[in-house]
Amino acid sequence: MSETTEKSRIKIEEAKDKVISAIAETMDLYGVTPAAANLYATMYFQNQMTLDEMRTELGMSKPSMSTSIRKLQEIEMVKKTFTRGSRKHTYIAEKNFFRSFMVFYCQMWEREVKTNMEAIEEAQEDFINLIKDSSSTQEIVAEAKKYYDQLEESKTYYHWLESLVASIRSGKIFEFLPKDQQD
């Protein structure tokens, strides 16, 4: 390999390292460990990698590698692929950042809606029981009504969040915020 080609290869690796570092640094937004973040960022520039290749590239332990790969699969940032004739599993990083964003945040927002709406419904039922309870004082009834109404108002946000998720999943959001929008 010529000296010019070697210098160019070094520049390519340096440029890739800049992006790998930036991706790894911001992956905490997705709730992943720094090890998983480095793994994803490294895989981003690869077609596919086996666990052994990942370990060699990153110097990670087998348990750390397995945990990281599992987490990345959970949030659909990495997919397991099969290569005919090979006994080793290979993995490929999701390179479509729109898809990564949509999958991850929709999962988180759906979890938020489900968890909080269940709690709100249960709490509102408790407040209704207090309001209807003949042994409740006027003060308790007023307080229960106040909190019931407060929770009722909060449902507006959760219904909006459900609509946001639906618009993202359907792609309708891109009618309002086009992917190729540039300043």
PyMOL commands that set and color helices and strands:
alter all, ss='L'
color gray80, all
select helices_A, chain A and resi 3-30+34-44+51-58+62-74+97-132+138-170+173-176
alter helices_A, ss='H'
color red, helices_A
select strands_A, chain A and resi 49-50+78-81+90-93
alter strands_A, ss='S'
color yellow, strands_A
deselect
rebuild
show_as cartoon
